[in-house]
Amino acid sequence: MSTETELKFIVSPEARAGLERLPKFQNTKPNHQAQSSVYYDTPQYALVRQGILLRVRDIGGSFIQTIKTPREHEAAARGEQEEEVQSGQPELARSPLKTTVDPEALSPVFRTEINRTSRLFNLDHAIIEAAFDEGAVVAGNRHEPIRELELELKAGDPAGLHRFALGLHEQVPLVLGLEAKSDRGFRLLGLPPHPVKAPKLELEREIRTFPAFRQIISSVLSHLLANAGPALHGDAEGVHQIRIAIRRLRSALMLFQPHLNRTAVAGFEAELKRSGRVFGETRDWDVFCLQSLPEARAGGVPHDWVDLLAAAAGPGRAAAHTGSERELSDPRWTGLILGLLAWVHEEPDFVGQEALSRRLRRTGPALLDRVAQKASRRARQARSDSSADLHALRKTLKKLRYDCEFMAGIYSRKRVKSYRKLCEDLQDLLGAINDAAGTTRLAELLRAEGHSELAPAAGALAEWSAARRNEALQHVPDALREFEAAAPFWK
């Protein structure tokens, strides 16, 4: 099975016209093709639930069967097998699915009708197909229009694909496509894409520093983009996972910062921080409405007060989700993703220092020391119940925990697990304290925005939150001592 590396963009008619006016498009002959594709699955959707796609595409009477496997650690890549078949029916005898699914159980679930205009660009280090797709996805009596630009690496270096995409984006601002055609089809059938947690990353024990950095960033970008579709359609867990992915990206950049181009890191860090605030606000409202208020109700806060707060919070939560959806559809967000992809696929001497060519086992301890020392310093400063001190410690602990997860493959599993557990235990306590503060803040915000009738409800919720905060605070000193006494696994 080969690897398909591609990027998709949503293009308006105006954006397409702008791209086709570019000299590189004007000077390349287009190829026009009508494509009709039928996607197959079982009645229980056994394939898509495993992240597998099966389609048969009719191109002028020739039938091409395609099987795609789930993405793992590369944001723009996934496994793909293509072969010509005799008819529009799947043929699994030579496919990876021959022992996975009974061909008799398969049936068409939806189709796409596409008019494709493609061009082939021969660059110095890559051959790239740029295809405009216009048409529709049709699932039963439901349909949705498709207007996309698909850039696919046909041969050569993925860095060439990312640079090419970034160059187009600089001339005609693009919006990254967050749903594949298949995602849209299954969504029309009532199966929206599910949020996914970060995949487990296993670096090779003797990996060098730059390939490790590239693999980490690519894996986190894959996690980020896998959750963009769910978040775009208002899924609270999708928003949560995007926020986690942004924090993991920032953690990875800060971890390797001593050996990276500082100007590039600063630029990406500033943009990730800005974007993180957008998703952070949405996550705060989700926690307030979906977690804190139900827990307060179960914890004894009068139901009438909780209902008043829930009703008042609805518009704020909806507005925050609109902000997140707007962020995902903003060319600025597309530029951030393309910039990161292009940067990490460059050569090490372009990205940063010569040290990137050394083995990670040599450079890693000093990198982890920087983060651990910062966490220890903040732990020593957090002896009081200062919200600011505890919040700063919590943020640093998160970075340390993510960094431990990134590096886990090159150290003893047992020692990594033990150290990470101490980070998680302390982080959970600090998270409970932070959630309590956030609950009180949002309730007070609602009251201050003209809802004076919410004063009793906000007061009751503040009392409940303060009790939870005090309970968590009682366990913090012991957790701090255990964390400070822990032996770093990288020593």
N, C-alpha and C positions, 0 to 999 in steps of 0.2 A: 504494500500500500504506500502510495506516494504522499507527500505533504503539500497541501494547497495553502499558498500564502496570498492573501488578498485583503483589500480594504474597500469598504462600501461607503458611499456618501449619498445623502438625500439631495437631489438637485431640482430646483425650480426651473421652469422654462427659461427664465431670465439668466440663471446661473449656467444652464447648458449653452445658451447662446453666447454668453461671455467666454466660456471655455473653448467653444468651437471657433471663436474669432482669434484665439491665440495662434501665433505663427506655427508652433509645433503641431497643432491640430490641422491648420490650413495646409501644411506641407506634407501631410500623411494621408494616404488614400483610405477612405472608410469602407468597411464591409457591412452590408445590410443583411439581416437574417431574421426570419420569423421562427420563434421557438415556442413549443407547447410542451409543458412538463406536467407529469402526473406524479404525485407523491403517494406512497403506499405505506400502510401500517396495519396492525391487527385491530380488531374491534376494541381491544383494551389499550391500544396505543403502546404496545410493549416496546417498540423500537425507540420512539421519541422519549419515553421515560428513561431509557438508558443513554440518551444523548445521541442516538444513531438516526441518520436520515437515509431514506431510500427513495430515489426518484428515477423515472424513465422519461427521457426528453426526446421529443420528435423534432428533428431538424430536416425538413424537406423530405420526409419519408425514411430517413435513417434514424435508428433508435439507439440512444446512448444511455446506458444504465450507470447511475452514480450512487455510491455509498459513502457517506461521510461519518466520521467518528468524532467523539467529543474533543473540544479544545482542552489542553492541559496547561502548559507553562508558557506558550507563545501567544501573544495577544492576537496576531493576525494569521495564525496558522492552525490547521487541523488536518487529520488524516483523510485521504480521499482515494477511492478506487473507481476508475472509469473503464467501461468496456462496451463494445457494440453488442447489441442483442438483436434477436430476429424480429421481435414485435414489441408492442407497447406493454407487454407483460414482463414482470421481473423474472430474471433467470439467476438462481442462486447457487448453481452447482459449482461454479468456480469462485464464488465470493466468500468473504469472511463470515457471511451470515448463514452458510450452508448448514451449520450445526446449531445455529442460534434460534431460528424461527422456521416454522412449517410454512412452505410457500402457499399451501392451500388456505392458510389463515389470513393471508394478505388480501387487502382490497384497497381501491383508490379512496383517499380521504379528502384531497383537494387538488386543485391544479393551478398553474400559472400560464397566462397567455402574454408573451413578451415580443416586442419588436426591438431587436438589438442592433445598435450601430457601433461597430468596434474598429479600433485602430491598433496597430502593433508598433511599438517604439523600441528601436534598437539603441540602447544607451551603452556607455563605455563598459559598465560592469553588470548590466542587467537587460533582459528583454521583458517588456511590460505590455500587457494588453489593457487598453482603456476602453471600456464598453458602456455606452449609454443604454439603459434598459427602460422601456416605457410599455406599460400594459396594466395588468391587474392580476391579483390573486383571488381565486373564486373557491369558496367552501360552501357547498349547498346553495342556499339562496342569499348568502352573504358574500360581499366582495369588497375589495379595497384597492385603490389605484397604486401603481408602482411607478416611481420616477427616480432612478438611481444612476449613479456612476460607479462602476466596479473596476478597480485596478487590481490586476492579478499578475503576480510574478511568474513568468513563463520559464525563465532561466536566469541564473546568476545570483548575485548577492542581495539579500533582503534589504540591506542598507540603500541600495539603488531604488527600490520600490518606495521606501519611506521618504527619501530625498525628493523623488519625483512628485509624490503626493504633497509634500510640504511646499514645493515650488509652485504647484497649481494653486494651493490654498493661499499663497502670498499674493497671487494675481487675481484670483476670483475666490472670495471667501466661501468655504464649503462647510457643510454640516455632516458630521460623522453619522453614518447609518447604524443605528443601535439594534436593529432587528433584521435578520436575514429574511428572505422571502418565505422560507419554511416557518420561521417564528411567527410571521404574520398569519400564515395559513392555519397553524395550530391555535393561535389566539382567536381567530374567527370561529374555530370549532369549540371554543370555551376552554382551551388549554394554554393559558398564558405561560411564558417562560418563568421558571421558578428561580428565586434567589439562590445563590450558592455561596458556601463559605470558602475561605482561602484554601487552595489545594496545598497538600503537604509537600514541602520542597526538600529534596534530598540532594545536596551538593556532593559531588565526588570528593573523597577524602583528600586527594592530592590536587584538587583544582587550583588554578591560578586566580589571582585576585580579580582581574578584569572579566574573564569569563563568568566568574561567580557573580560579580556585580550585574553583568548583563542578564544572567539567568534569573536573578532575584527581581530586577526591575521588570523583565518580561513577564514573569509569573504574576507579579502584583498587577500589572496592567491587564493581564488576562482576567484576573479576578474582578478588577474594576469594570471592564467592558461586559463581562458576563452578567453583571447586575444592573447595567444601565437600562436594558430593556424593561425589566420589572419596575425599576424606579420611575421610568418614563410614564408608566401607566399607574402610578400611585401606590405601588407595593411598599409598605412600611419597612419590611425586612430588606428589600432591595436598596432602599435609601440607607439603611443601617450598614449594609455591606459595602456600599460605595464610600461611606464615611470611614469605615475601617480601612478600605483599600487606600484612600488618600492619606490616612495617617501612616500606613505601612510604607507608602512611597516616600513620604517625608522622612520617616525613620531610616530607610535605606540610604537616602541621599545624605543625611546627617552622619550616618555610620561611616560611609566611605569618603566623606568630605575632605579629609586631609590629603587624599590622593586624586581628587577630581578638580576639574577646571572650576575655580571659585565663582567666576562670573556666571557660568551656566547654572551652577547649583543655586546661586542666589536668585536667578530669574525663575527657575522652576519652583523653588521653595516659596517665593512670594505668590506665584499664581496658584499653587496647590493650597496655600493657606487661605487665599481669597475664596477659592472654590469650596474648600472645606467648611468655611463659615456658612455658605448657602445650605449645604446638606446638613450641617450641624444644627441650624435653626429648625429645619424640618424634622430632624431626629428628636430634638427637644420636645416639639409639639406632639410627635407620635408617642413618646414615652409618657408625657403628661396625660394624653387622652386614652391610650391603650393599656398603660401599665399603672401609672400612679393613681389615677382616679378609681379604677376598679379595686386596687389594693386598699385605698383609703376607705372605700365602701365596705370591703370585707373587714377592715380594721376598726370599724366602729364610728367612722364619720357619718353623721346622719345622711340618709339617702337623698333627701330633698336638697341638701346643700351640694352634694356631689352632682346631682342632675342639673342644678343651676350652672355649676362650673362647666360641666360637659357641654351644655347648650351654648354657653358663651364662648367656649374654646373652639367650637367647630369652624367658624370663619377664619380664625387665626391659623388653624391647622391646614385648612384648604388653601389659604394664601401661601403658606410656606411650601406646600407641595407644588403649587403653580410656579413658585420661584425655582424649585429644583428642576422641574420639567423645562423651564426656560433656560436654565443653565446648561442642561444636556443638549439643548437645541441651538446653542449659541456657537457661532464660528470660533469664538475665543477659546471655548472648551476643546473644540476640534484641534485648534492650533497647539494647545498644551499637549494633547495626546500624540499628535504627529511629531511634535518637537522632541518629546521623550523617546519615541520609537526611533526616530532618525539618529538621535544622539547616542543612544546605547548600542546601536549597531555600527557605529564608527569604529575606527581602529583605536587602540588604547592611547597612543601618543597624541591623538586629537582630543580625547576625552579628558585626560589628566596626566599624571606623572609616570615616570619610569617604574615606580614601585608597583604599578598595576600588573606588571609582568611576573612578579614574584608569586610564590605559592601563598594561598590564603592562610595556611597554617603559620606562616611567618608574619604576615601583616595583620592577621585577625586579632591576636591578643591585645595589641596596642589600641586597635579600633574599639574593641569591646571595653577596654579599660576606661576610655574617655567617657563613655555613656554610664558605666557602672559608678565611676567616681562622682559624676554629677548627681546620680541618684542617691549615693551615700551622703553627699554633702547636703542635699535637700532633705534626706531622712533625718540628719542630725538637727537641721533647722526646724523640723516639724514636730517639736516636742509639745507645743501648745495645741490648742484646738483652732488655730488660725485657719480660716477657710482658704485664704490665698496661699498659705504655705502648703496645705494639704492638696490643693488643686495642682500646684506646680509639681509636687512630688508625684501625684497620680499621672500627669502627662509624661514625666520622665520615665516612670516605671513602665508605662505602655511601650515607649520606644525601646527600653531595655528588653522587655519581653519579646517584642517583634524581632529585635536583633538576635536574640537567643534562638528564635525559631528559624531565622535565616541561616544561622551558622551551625545548626544542630547536626547536620550530616557529617561534619569533619571532626566531631568530638564524641566522647562517650555518651551514648543515649541515656544511660542511667543517671549520670551526673547532670546532664542538660535538663532532664525531666525534673530532677529534685530542685535545682536552682530556679527553674521556670515556675514551679509550683509555689515557691515562696513569693515570687513576684506576683503571681496571680492572686494568692490569698490576700496580700496587702492591697493589691489593686482593687479587689472586690469590695473590701471594706471602704476604701476611699471612694469607690464608685457609688456605694450606697449613700455616703455622706454628700457626694456631689449631686446625686439624684434628688436627695431631700432638699438641698438648696435650690435646685432648678425647679422643683415643684412649687416651692414657696414663691420663687421669683415670677413664674408665669401666672400663678393665681393673683399675685399682687398687680402684675401688669394688666390683667383683665379688669381688675377693680379700678385701677387708675385711668383706664381708657373710657371712663364715663359710666361704668357699671357699679354705681355706689351701692346698689342693692346686694352686691356680692360680698360686701364687707364681712358679714357673719360667716359666709361660706369660706372665704379666703382665710379668715381667722381660724376656723375649725381645721382647715387643711394645714395651715402653718403649725398648729399645735401637734397634729399627727406627724408631720414631717420632722419637727424638732425632736419628738420622742424617738423616731427611727435614727436620726442623726446621733443622738446621745447614746443609743444602744450600740451603734457601730463604733463610736469613739472609744468606748470602754475596751474594745479589743485591739485598737490600733497600737498601743505601747508594746504589747507582746509581739504582735506581727512585725513591728519595726525592729525589735531586738533580734528576732529570728532572721530577718532579712540581712541586718548588718553583720550577723555572725556567720552568714553563709560563705562557704569557700567557692570562689569563682571557678567554674568548670574549665575555663580556658587556661588556667595557670598550670 
